[in-house]
Amino acid sequence: MTPAGEHAEEIKAQEQLLRSVEYLRDLDRVDIARLIGSSEDAHFAASMVILREGEVADSLYLLATGTVEVSVRVDEGDRSVTSISAPATFGDLGLLLNERTATVRALTDVQAWRIPRNAFERLLRERPQVGRAIATSLASAIDRRDRLRVGAPIKAPEQLHAMMAAPHPRSSGLTRVGYIAISIGMPAALWLLPAPSGLSTPGWHVALVMVGGAIAWLLEPVPDFAVALAMAAAWIGAAGVPAAVAFGGFTTSAWVVAVAALGITAAMAASGLLFRASLLLLRVFPATHRGQLSALLVTGVILTPLAPTVFGRVAMTTPIARDIAQALGHARRTRATAAVAFAGVLGSTILGPVFLTGMITNFLILSLLPASEQARFGWAGWLIAALPAGLLLLIGVALILFALDPRSGMRASSLVRRTQEQSIGRLSRHELTSLIAIGVFIAGLLVQPLLRIDTAAIGMGSLLLAIGGGALDRQTFRSAIDWATLVLFGVLLGAGAVLRSGGVDRWIADAVTPIARSVGHPALVILLLTLLVIAVRLVLPMVPAGFLLLVTLVPSAPSLGLSGWVVGFVVSVVALTWVLPKQYEVLRMVREVTNGEMFSDRQSLAVGVSITALALLTMLICVPYWRAVGIL
């Protein structure tokens, strides 16, 4: 065999060895290539010590040929623990610990590849789930060893593939291609047909691109932000929309404020400020089941205006909810556990539309309003308009959760909370910097209508405070901010201008005007609007459904006889509810964080239907208030 052929065989053998490691088997070819590229060929003669207990742990070894013995130090000398024969790995704990926990000696001539620890550290920065998988694999190995030692039955190994999987399930390559073909083919089949009456040909093409995007969001062949970018590209390349218009959302104050808000949220989370706030709130409420439900709801309410990303808030409160359920002694998937889980979810989500800084889509609504209305809905004006709905939603959610398990008399120990509070220590400089940054941000939004300062300047000033104070470093800025959502947000911020450029907004307004006139009363129009949002949510997930409905309906609000703010608020509130749990991205994330142990599909369906009915009723009750304050 030629040297090139031998080298290829060697690389193939290394890849097979890496793929045989449970926590590395799902790495993509680029990550595998990087690890192989950083490996060093190592040869050891029989009886040679390869690793010595107590030395610095700095690498993993892939055993290609030969056998090694693993021993540990005891009073009378080294005691053999096990032997390992190729193909295998050893030195795994060196990826997690600073010192070697055992001595490894070659029993025969050994050929191995050594992969330095720093190569894995780079991988872990990019793929944090690999670290969790390593820890799980090693813990499972230790458990098996201990059980063998005492003769206990061996538990089935955990399915590490679930931990390595992407947050959202993806279809196979062939199915994905089929879904992409459908998303493109449906609009393409209608492309050359005459435009509907009242709509120009360019407007028809703009609308068809959005239809294709809606189909792609439904089928999910690619992530939602990729669908948004494809829509923008199609608007430019096929519908003739100028690039400055298609990507104009990235130049708006709303997008800059969203970047600032998510950046400050990342700083608060990284510094521990949000976790500290959660612990303080849990201390205030009784350690009973209902007391801790109330604590989770109030924690979510307080965090909502501080952290304008729904997924970020849920990611913060879900582990706390899981710990509370365990501290209360609730069994898995009981009504009590489900109540605790949904208290964390609903407290962190349902009031997002009530605060201007509660969701980044609120800034989208603001950007779609006429200038005269934008001045009215600053931070305080927004809250005043939404406050009755927020109170009704909060009370209704509490009643639903209390009814889910009305007889639970469990009481939680405060030991875990006290231990966490002691561990987190005093308020750090970075926490203080984050607190100042969010304070300046919200205060700036409060006085903005009076001082007439551009909200982008307020956002950037607050973000720079967090960065300058060290609360947001380069790594956190790169990895902790949800840039995918910001890309989606930027494209759809510009979607309003795209629709206007093709006259689609006027066409939609002309289509809905007869419906509004035939219905007459604003309460009935809001009822129809709410039912429309529910119907769309049965088909589309929360994020794309909310964005699509906002960019199409808020500009058409005057034709419905409604305020653009009311339409945007109704869409936002109802889009956060669910009937089909699989269509709610938040529940997917909670299931992943808790391994599906907190609630069942039946429980999530029952709660979802209840919350949807509550949202519909709340919107109707608020009509008299909105009319009294002059919004309707």
C-alpha positions as CSV (number, residue, x, y, z in Angstrom):
1,M,0.0,0.0,0.0
2,T,1.3,3.5,-0.8
3,P,2.1,6.0,2.0
4,A,-1.0,8.0,0.9
5,G,-3.2,4.9,1.2
6,E,-1.7,4.1,4.6
7,H,-2.4,7.6,5.8
8,A,-6.0,7.4,4.6
9,E,-6.5,4.1,6.4
10,E,-5.0,5.6,9.6
11,I,-7.4,8.6,9.4
12,K,-10.4,6.2,8.8
13,A,-9.3,4.2,11.8
14,Q,-9.1,7.3,14.0
15,E,-12.6,8.4,12.8
16,Q,-14.0,5.0,13.6
17,L,-12.5,5.1,17.1
18,L,-13.9,8.6,17.7
19,R,-17.3,7.5,16.4
20,S,-17.2,4.5,18.8
21,V,-17.1,6.9,21.8
22,E,-20.7,7.4,22.9
23,Y,-20.4,11.1,23.5
24,L,-18.6,11.8,20.2
25,R,-20.6,9.6,17.8
26,D,-22.9,12.4,16.6
27,L,-20.2,15.0,15.9
28,D,-20.3,16.3,12.4
29,R,-17.5,15.7,10.0
30,V,-15.9,19.1,10.6
31,D,-15.6,18.5,14.3
32,I,-14.2,15.0,13.7
33,A,-11.7,16.4,11.3
34,R,-10.6,19.1,13.9
35,L,-10.1,16.4,16.5
36,I,-8.1,14.2,14.2
37,G,-6.0,17.1,13.1
38,S,-5.1,17.9,16.7
39,S,-4.2,14.3,17.5
40,E,-0.7,13.0,18.1
41,D,0.6,9.5,17.3
42,A,1.9,7.8,20.4
43,H,3.7,4.4,20.8
44,F,4.4,2.6,24.1
45,A,6.4,-0.6,24.8
46,A,5.0,-3.3,27.1
47,S,5.3,-2.4,30.9
48,M,5.7,1.4,30.1
49,V,3.6,3.8,32.2
50,I,1.4,5.9,29.9
51,L,-0.5,7.9,32.6
52,R,0.3,8.2,36.3
53,E,-2.2,8.9,39.0
54,G,-1.9,12.5,40.4
55,E,-0.3,13.9,37.2
56,V,-1.9,16.7,35.3
57,A,-4.8,15.5,33.2
58,D,-4.4,17.0,29.8
59,S,-5.6,14.6,27.1
60,L,-7.8,11.7,25.9
61,Y,-6.2,8.6,24.3
62,L,-7.6,6.5,21.5
63,L,-6.3,3.0,21.8
64,A,-5.7,1.7,18.3
65,T,-3.7,-1.5,19.1
66,G,-2.7,-3.3,22.2
67,T,-3.9,-3.7,25.8
68,V,-3.5,-1.5,28.9
69,E,-4.0,-2.0,32.6
70,V,-5.7,0.6,34.8
71,S,-4.7,0.7,38.5
72,V,-5.2,2.9,41.5
73,R,-2.9,3.7,44.5
74,V,-3.8,2.0,47.8
75,D,-1.9,1.6,51.1
76,E,-0.2,-1.6,50.1
77,G,0.7,-0.3,46.6
78,D,-1.1,-0.2,43.2
79,R,-4.2,-2.3,42.7
80,S,-5.4,-3.3,39.3
81,V,-8.9,-2.1,38.5
82,T,-9.4,-3.3,34.9
83,S,-7.7,-3.9,31.6
84,I,-8.7,-2.2,28.3
85,S,-8.1,-3.7,24.9
86,A,-8.2,-1.9,21.5
87,P,-10.2,-0.5,20.0
88,A,-11.1,1.7,23.0
89,T,-10.4,4.9,24.8
90,F,-8.8,5.8,28.1
91,G,-8.1,9.0,30.0
92,D,-11.7,10.3,29.6
93,L,-11.7,11.9,33.1
94,G,-8.9,14.1,31.9
95,L,-11.5,16.0,29.9
96,L,-13.2,17.0,33.1
97,L,-10.7,16.8,36.0
98,N,-7.4,18.5,36.6
99,E,-5.5,15.4,37.8
100,R,-5.3,11.8,36.7
101,T,-7.4,9.5,38.9
102,A,-5.6,6.3,37.9
103,T,-2.4,4.9,36.5
104,V,-2.5,3.4,33.0
105,R,0.4,0.9,32.0
106,A,0.9,-0.9,28.7
107,L,0.5,-4.6,29.0
108,T,1.5,-5.1,25.4
109,D,3.0,-2.9,22.8
110,V,0.5,-0.1,22.3
111,Q,-0.2,2.3,19.5
112,A,-2.6,5.2,20.4
113,W,-3.6,8.7,19.4
114,R,-3.4,11.4,22.0
115,I,-5.9,14.3,21.7
116,P,-5.0,17.3,23.8
117,R,-7.5,18.7,26.3
118,N,-7.4,22.2,24.7
119,A,-8.9,20.6,21.5
120,F,-11.9,19.4,23.5
121,E,-12.2,22.7,25.3
122,R,-12.6,24.5,21.9
123,L,-15.2,21.9,20.9
124,L,-17.1,22.3,24.2
125,R,-17.3,26.1,23.7
126,E,-19.0,25.5,20.4
127,R,-21.0,22.4,21.4
128,P,-21.9,22.6,25.1
129,Q,-24.1,19.6,24.8
130,V,-21.0,17.4,24.3
131,G,-19.9,18.4,27.8
132,R,-23.2,17.2,29.3
133,A,-22.9,14.0,27.2
134,I,-19.3,13.4,28.5
135,A,-20.4,13.8,32.1
136,T,-23.4,11.5,31.6
137,S,-21.3,8.8,29.9
138,L,-18.7,8.8,32.7
139,A,-21.3,8.8,35.4
140,S,-23.0,5.8,33.7
141,A,-19.6,4.0,33.6
142,I,-19.0,4.6,37.3
143,D,-22.5,3.4,38.1
144,R,-22.0,0.2,36.1
145,R,-18.6,-0.4,37.8
146,D,-20.1,0.0,41.3
147,R,-23.0,-2.2,40.5
148,L,-20.7,-5.0,39.2
149,R,-18.7,-4.7,42.3
150,V,-21.6,-5.4,44.6
151,G,-23.5,-7.7,42.2
152,A,-26.4,-5.4,41.6
153,P,-28.4,-5.5,38.4
154,I,-27.0,-3.2,35.6
155,K,-29.3,-0.4,34.5
156,A,-29.8,0.2,30.8
157,P,-27.4,2.9,29.5
158,E,-29.0,6.3,28.9
159,Q,-29.7,7.3,25.3
160,L,-27.1,9.9,24.7
161,H,-28.4,10.7,21.2
162,A,-31.3,12.6,22.8
163,M,-28.8,14.9,24.5
164,M,-26.8,15.4,21.4
165,A,-29.8,16.2,19.3
166,A,-30.7,19.6,18.0
167,P,-33.3,21.5,20.1
168,H,-35.9,21.0,17.3
169,P,-36.3,17.7,15.6
170,R,-35.2,17.8,12.0
171,S,-36.5,15.7,9.2
172,S,-34.3,13.4,7.1
173,G,-32.3,14.8,4.2
174,L,-34.6,13.5,1.5
175,T,-37.7,14.7,3.4
176,R,-36.1,18.1,3.9
177,V,-35.5,18.4,0.2
178,G,-39.1,17.5,-0.5
179,Y,-40.4,20.1,2.0
180,I,-38.1,22.8,0.4
181,A,-39.5,21.8,-3.0
182,I,-43.1,22.2,-1.8
183,S,-42.3,25.6,-0.2
184,I,-40.8,26.9,-3.5
185,G,-43.1,24.9,-5.8
186,M,-46.4,26.1,-4.5
187,P,-45.7,29.9,-5.1
188,A,-43.9,29.1,-8.3
189,A,-47.0,27.3,-9.7
190,L,-49.1,30.4,-9.1
191,W,-46.4,32.9,-10.2
192,L,-47.6,33.4,-13.7
193,L,-51.3,33.5,-12.9
194,P,-53.0,36.9,-13.1
195,A,-52.9,38.9,-9.9
196,P,-56.2,39.0,-7.9
197,S,-58.4,42.0,-8.5
198,G,-57.1,45.1,-6.8
199,L,-53.5,43.7,-6.5
200,S,-50.7,44.6,-8.8
201,T,-48.4,41.9,-10.3
202,P,-45.4,43.0,-8.2
203,G,-47.7,42.9,-5.1
204,W,-48.9,39.4,-6.1
205,H,-45.3,38.2,-6.3
206,V,-44.5,39.7,-2.9
207,A,-47.5,38.0,-1.4
208,L,-46.6,34.6,-3.0
209,V,-43.1,34.8,-1.5
210,M,-44.7,35.2,1.9
211,V,-47.0,32.3,1.3
212,G,-43.9,30.2,0.5
213,G,-42.3,31.3,3.7
214,A,-45.5,30.4,5.7
215,I,-45.4,26.9,4.1
216,A,-41.7,26.5,5.0
217,W,-42.3,27.6,8.6
218,L,-45.1,25.0,8.8
219,L,-42.9,22.1,7.4
220,E,-39.7,23.3,9.1
221,P,-37.1,22.0,6.6
222,V,-34.7,24.6,7.8
223,P,-34.6,26.9,10.8
224,D,-37.1,29.8,11.0
225,F,-34.4,32.5,10.5
226,A,-33.2,30.8,7.3
227,V,-36.7,30.9,6.0
228,A,-36.8,34.6,6.6
229,L,-33.5,35.2,4.8
230,A,-34.8,33.1,1.9
231,M,-37.9,35.3,1.7
232,A,-35.8,38.4,1.6
233,A,-33.7,36.9,-1.2
234,A,-36.8,35.9,-3.1
235,W,-38.3,39.4,-2.7
236,I,-35.1,40.9,-4.1
237,G,-34.3,38.4,-6.9
238,A,-37.8,37.3,-8.0
239,A,-40.2,40.1,-7.0
240,G,-37.9,43.0,-7.8
241,V,-38.0,44.6,-4.3
242,P,-34.9,46.8,-3.7
243,A,-32.4,45.3,-1.2
244,A,-32.6,48.4,0.9
245,V,-36.3,47.8,1.4
246,A,-36.1,44.0,1.9
247,F,-33.4,44.4,4.6
248,G,-34.5,47.8,5.8
249,G,-35.6,46.3,9.1
250,F,-32.0,46.0,10.2
251,T,-31.6,49.8,10.0
252,T,-34.6,50.6,12.2
253,S,-34.5,51.8,15.8
254,A,-36.7,48.8,16.7
255,W,-34.0,46.3,15.6
256,V,-31.2,48.3,17.4
257,V,-33.3,48.3,20.6
258,A,-33.9,44.6,20.3
259,V,-30.1,44.0,20.0
260,A,-29.6,46.1,23.1
261,A,-32.4,44.4,25.1
262,L,-31.1,40.9,24.3
263,G,-27.5,42.0,25.1
264,I,-28.5,43.4,28.5
265,T,-30.5,40.3,29.2
266,A,-27.4,38.2,28.4
267,A,-25.3,40.3,30.7
268,M,-27.8,39.9,33.6
269,A,-28.0,36.1,33.0
270,A,-24.2,35.7,32.7
271,S,-23.5,37.8,35.8
272,G,-26.1,35.8,37.9
273,L,-28.3,38.8,38.5
274,L,-31.5,37.0,37.1
275,F,-30.8,33.9,39.2
276,R,-30.3,36.0,42.3
277,A,-33.5,37.8,41.7
278,S,-35.3,34.5,41.4
279,L,-33.9,33.2,44.7
280,L,-34.9,36.4,46.5
281,L,-38.5,36.1,45.2
282,L,-38.7,32.5,46.2
283,R,-37.7,33.5,49.8
284,V,-40.6,35.9,50.1
285,F,-43.3,33.4,49.5
286,P,-44.4,30.4,51.7
287,A,-42.6,27.1,51.1
288,T,-46.0,25.4,50.4
289,H,-47.2,24.2,47.0
290,R,-49.4,27.2,46.4
291,G,-46.9,29.6,47.9
292,Q,-44.2,28.4,45.5
293,L,-46.6,28.5,42.5
294,S,-47.3,32.1,43.4
295,A,-43.5,32.7,43.7
296,L,-42.9,31.3,40.2
297,L,-45.7,33.4,38.7
298,V,-44.5,36.6,40.4
299,T,-40.9,35.8,39.5
300,G,-41.9,35.6,35.8
301,V,-43.9,38.8,36.0
302,I,-40.9,40.7,37.5
303,L,-38.4,39.2,35.0
304,T,-40.7,39.9,32.0
305,P,-39.9,43.7,31.6
306,L,-36.2,43.0,32.4
307,A,-35.6,40.2,29.9
308,P,-37.5,40.7,26.6
309,T,-36.9,37.2,25.3
310,V,-39.5,34.6,26.1
311,F,-37.1,31.7,25.6
312,G,-34.5,33.3,27.8
313,R,-37.0,33.8,30.7
314,V,-38.3,30.2,30.4
315,A,-34.7,28.9,30.3
316,M,-34.0,30.7,33.5
317,T,-37.2,29.7,35.4
318,T,-37.5,26.0,34.2
319,P,-34.6,24.6,36.3
320,I,-35.9,26.5,39.3
321,A,-39.4,25.0,38.8
322,R,-37.8,21.6,38.5
323,D,-35.9,22.1,41.8
324,I,-39.1,23.3,43.5
325,A,-41.0,20.3,42.4
326,Q,-38.3,18.0,43.8
327,A,-38.1,20.0,47.1
328,L,-41.8,19.7,47.5
329,G,-41.6,15.9,47.1
330,H,-43.9,15.7,44.0
331,A,-43.7,12.6,42.0
332,R,-42.9,12.8,38.2
333,R,-45.7,13.8,35.8
334,T,-48.3,14.3,38.5
335,R,-50.8,17.1,38.5
336,A,-48.8,18.8,41.2
337,T,-45.6,18.7,39.2
338,A,-47.4,19.9,36.1
339,A,-48.7,22.8,38.0
340,V,-45.2,23.8,39.1
341,A,-43.9,23.5,35.6
342,F,-46.6,25.5,34.0
343,A,-46.3,28.2,36.7
344,G,-42.7,28.7,35.5
345,V,-43.8,28.7,31.8
346,L,-46.8,30.9,32.1
347,G,-45.3,33.3,34.6
348,S,-42.5,33.9,32.1
349,T,-44.6,34.1,28.9
350,I,-48.2,35.2,29.2
351,L,-47.5,38.8,30.3
352,G,-44.8,39.4,27.7
353,P,-47.2,41.6,25.6
354,V,-48.1,43.7,28.7
355,F,-44.7,45.4,28.9
356,L,-43.1,47.2,26.0
357,T,-39.8,45.5,27.0
358,G,-41.5,42.1,27.6
359,M,-41.1,40.8,24.0
360,I,-39.0,42.0,21.1
361,T,-42.1,41.7,18.9
362,N,-43.6,44.6,20.9
363,F,-41.0,46.8,19.1
364,L,-42.2,45.4,15.8
365,I,-45.8,46.4,16.7
366,L,-44.5,49.9,17.6
367,S,-42.7,50.3,14.3
368,L,-45.9,49.4,12.4
369,L,-48.0,52.0,14.1
370,P,-48.5,55.5,12.6
371,A,-46.3,58.2,14.1
372,S,-49.2,59.7,16.0
373,E,-49.8,56.4,17.8
374,Q,-46.1,55.7,18.4
375,A,-45.9,58.7,20.6
376,R,-48.7,57.5,22.8
377,F,-47.3,54.0,23.4
378,G,-44.0,54.6,25.2
379,W,-43.1,52.3,28.1
380,A,-45.7,53.8,30.5
381,G,-48.4,54.3,27.9
382,W,-48.0,50.7,26.7
383,L,-48.4,49.4,30.3
384,I,-51.4,51.6,31.0
385,A,-53.2,50.3,27.9
386,A,-52.3,46.6,28.7
387,L,-52.6,46.6,32.5
388,P,-56.2,45.4,32.9
389,A,-55.6,42.6,30.5
390,G,-52.4,41.7,32.4
391,L,-54.2,41.5,35.7
392,L,-57.0,39.4,34.3
393,L,-54.5,37.0,32.7
394,L,-52.4,36.7,35.9
395,I,-55.4,36.0,38.1
396,G,-56.9,33.6,35.6
397,V,-53.5,31.7,35.3
398,A,-53.3,31.4,39.1
399,L,-56.8,30.0,39.3
400,I,-56.1,27.5,36.6
401,L,-52.9,26.3,38.2
402,F,-54.4,26.2,41.7
403,A,-57.3,24.1,40.3
404,L,-54.8,21.7,38.7
405,D,-53.8,20.3,42.1
406,P,-56.0,21.9,44.8
407,R,-55.2,19.4,47.6
408,S,-51.4,19.4,47.6
409,G,-50.1,19.9,51.2
410,M,-46.4,19.4,50.5
411,R,-43.9,21.8,52.0
412,A,-40.5,22.5,50.6
413,S,-37.3,22.7,52.6
414,S,-35.5,26.0,52.4
415,L,-32.1,24.2,52.7
416,V,-31.4,24.1,48.9
417,R,-32.4,27.8,48.5
418,R,-30.2,28.9,51.4
419,T,-27.3,26.9,50.1
420,Q,-27.7,28.5,46.6
421,E,-27.9,32.0,48.1
422,Q,-24.8,31.4,50.2
423,S,-23.0,30.0,47.1
424,I,-23.8,32.9,44.9
425,G,-22.4,35.3,47.6
426,R,-22.7,39.1,47.6
427,L,-23.7,41.2,44.7
428,S,-20.8,41.2,42.3
429,R,-19.5,44.1,40.2
430,H,-20.9,42.6,37.0
431,E,-24.3,42.1,38.6
432,L,-24.3,45.7,39.7
433,T,-23.3,46.8,36.2
434,S,-26.1,44.8,34.7
435,L,-28.6,46.2,37.2
436,I,-27.5,49.8,36.3
437,A,-27.7,49.0,32.6
438,I,-31.3,47.6,32.7
439,G,-32.3,50.5,35.0
440,V,-31.0,53.1,32.5
441,F,-32.6,51.2,29.7
442,I,-36.1,51.1,31.2
443,A,-35.8,54.7,32.6
444,G,-34.8,55.9,29.2
445,L,-37.8,54.3,27.6
446,L,-40.0,55.9,30.3
447,V,-38.8,59.4,29.6
448,Q,-38.3,59.0,25.9
449,P,-41.7,60.5,25.0
450,L,-40.8,63.6,27.0
451,L,-37.2,64.1,25.9
452,R,-37.9,62.8,22.4
453,I,-34.7,60.8,22.3
454,D,-34.4,58.1,19.7
455,T,-35.0,54.7,21.3
456,A,-31.9,53.3,19.5
457,A,-29.7,55.8,21.3
458,I,-31.2,54.7,24.6
459,G,-30.7,51.0,23.8
460,M,-27.1,51.5,22.6
461,G,-26.2,53.6,25.6
462,S,-27.5,51.0,28.0
463,L,-25.7,48.2,26.2
464,L,-22.5,50.1,26.2
465,L,-22.8,50.5,30.0
466,A,-23.1,46.7,30.3
467,I,-20.1,46.2,28.0
468,G,-17.9,48.9,29.6
469,G,-18.6,47.6,33.1
470,G,-17.4,44.1,32.1
471,A,-20.8,42.4,32.5
472,L,-20.9,41.5,28.8
473,D,-17.6,40.3,27.3
474,R,-16.8,39.2,23.8
475,Q,-17.6,35.5,24.3
476,T,-21.0,36.2,26.0
477,F,-21.8,38.8,23.3
478,R,-21.2,36.2,20.6
479,S,-22.8,33.2,22.2
480,A,-25.5,34.3,24.7
481,I,-27.4,36.7,22.4
482,D,-30.0,35.0,20.3
483,W,-28.7,36.2,16.9
484,A,-31.0,33.8,15.0
485,T,-34.1,35.5,16.4
486,L,-32.5,38.9,15.7
487,V,-32.0,37.9,12.0
488,L,-35.6,36.7,11.8
489,F,-36.8,39.9,13.6
490,G,-34.7,42.2,11.2
491,V,-36.2,40.6,8.0
492,L,-39.7,40.7,9.3
493,L,-39.3,44.3,10.5
494,G,-38.7,45.1,6.9
495,A,-41.6,43.0,5.7
496,G,-44.0,45.8,6.4
497,A,-42.2,48.1,3.9
498,V,-42.1,45.2,1.4
499,L,-45.8,44.8,1.6
500,R,-46.4,48.5,1.2
501,S,-44.1,48.6,-1.8
502,G,-46.3,46.1,-3.6
503,G,-49.6,47.5,-2.3
504,V,-50.3,44.3,-0.4
505,D,-51.2,46.2,2.7
506,R,-53.9,48.2,0.9
507,W,-55.2,45.0,-0.8
508,I,-55.5,43.3,2.6
509,A,-57.2,46.4,4.1
510,D,-59.7,46.5,1.2
511,A,-60.4,42.8,1.8
512,V,-61.1,43.0,5.5
513,T,-63.1,46.3,5.4
514,P,-66.4,44.6,4.3
515,I,-66.0,42.0,7.1
516,A,-65.5,44.7,9.7
517,R,-68.5,46.7,8.5
518,S,-70.7,43.6,8.4
519,V,-69.8,42.7,12.0
520,G,-70.0,46.3,13.3
521,H,-69.3,46.1,17.0
522,P,-65.5,46.3,18.0
523,A,-66.0,43.4,20.4
524,L,-67.2,41.1,17.6
525,V,-64.3,42.2,15.4
526,I,-61.9,41.4,18.3
527,L,-63.6,38.0,18.7
528,L,-63.1,37.2,15.0
529,L,-59.5,38.4,15.2
530,T,-58.9,36.2,18.3
531,L,-60.4,33.1,16.5
532,L,-58.3,33.8,13.5
533,V,-55.1,33.8,15.6
534,I,-56.1,30.6,17.3
535,A,-56.7,29.0,13.8
536,V,-53.3,30.1,12.5
537,R,-51.7,28.8,15.7
538,L,-53.2,25.4,15.0
539,V,-51.1,25.3,11.8
540,L,-48.0,27.4,12.6
541,P,-45.7,27.6,15.6
542,M,-45.7,30.6,17.8
543,V,-42.8,32.6,16.4
544,P,-43.7,32.6,12.7
545,A,-47.4,32.8,13.4
546,G,-47.0,35.9,15.5
547,F,-44.7,37.6,13.0
548,L,-46.8,36.9,10.0
549,L,-50.0,38.1,11.6
550,L,-48.5,41.2,13.0
551,V,-46.9,42.4,9.7
552,T,-50.1,41.7,7.8
553,L,-52.8,42.8,10.3
554,V,-51.4,45.7,12.3
555,P,-51.2,48.0,9.2
556,S,-54.8,47.0,8.3
557,A,-56.2,47.8,11.7
558,P,-57.9,51.1,10.7
559,S,-59.9,49.2,8.1
560,L,-61.1,46.9,10.9
561,G,-62.2,49.9,12.9
562,L,-59.5,49.1,15.5
563,S,-56.3,50.7,16.8
564,G,-53.1,49.1,15.4
565,W,-51.9,48.7,19.0
566,V,-55.1,46.7,19.9
567,V,-54.6,44.4,16.9
568,G,-51.0,43.9,17.8
569,F,-51.7,43.3,21.4
570,V,-54.5,40.8,20.7
571,V,-52.3,38.9,18.2
572,S,-49.4,38.8,20.7
573,V,-51.4,37.5,23.7
574,V,-53.3,34.8,21.8
575,A,-50.2,33.7,19.8
576,L,-48.5,32.9,23.2
577,T,-51.3,30.4,24.0
578,W,-51.6,26.9,22.5
579,V,-54.1,24.2,21.8
580,L,-51.7,21.7,20.2
581,P,-48.6,21.4,22.5
582,K,-46.4,20.4,19.6
583,Q,-47.0,23.8,18.0
584,Y,-45.5,25.7,21.0
585,E,-41.8,26.0,20.9
586,V,-41.6,26.9,24.6
587,L,-43.0,23.6,25.6
588,R,-40.5,21.8,23.5
589,M,-37.7,23.5,25.3
590,V,-39.1,22.8,28.7
591,R,-39.4,19.1,27.9
592,E,-35.7,19.0,26.8
593,V,-34.6,20.8,30.0
594,T,-36.6,18.5,32.3
595,N,-36.3,15.3,30.2
596,G,-40.1,15.2,29.9
597,E,-40.6,14.5,33.6
598,M,-42.7,17.5,34.6
599,F,-45.9,17.1,32.6
600,S,-47.7,14.8,30.1
601,D,-49.2,15.6,26.7
602,R,-52.7,15.3,28.2
603,Q,-51.9,17.8,31.0
604,S,-50.3,20.3,28.5
605,L,-53.3,20.0,26.2
606,A,-55.7,20.7,29.1
607,V,-53.7,23.7,30.3
608,G,-53.3,25.0,26.8
609,V,-57.0,24.9,26.0
610,S,-57.7,26.6,29.4
611,I,-55.2,29.4,28.7
612,T,-56.5,29.9,25.2
613,A,-60.1,30.3,26.5
614,L,-58.8,32.7,29.2
615,A,-57.0,34.8,26.6
616,L,-60.1,35.0,24.4
617,L,-62.3,36.0,27.4
618,T,-59.7,38.6,28.5
619,M,-59.6,40.3,25.2
620,L,-63.4,40.7,25.1
621,I,-63.6,42.0,28.7
622,C,-61.0,44.7,27.9
623,V,-63.0,46.2,25.1
624,P,-65.0,48.6,27.4
625,Y,-61.7,49.8,29.0
626,W,-60.0,50.4,25.7
627,R,-63.0,52.4,24.5
628,A,-63.1,54.4,27.8
629,V,-59.4,55.4,27.4
630,G,-59.8,56.3,23.8
631,I,-57.8,53.5,22.2
632,L,-60.9,52.1,20.4
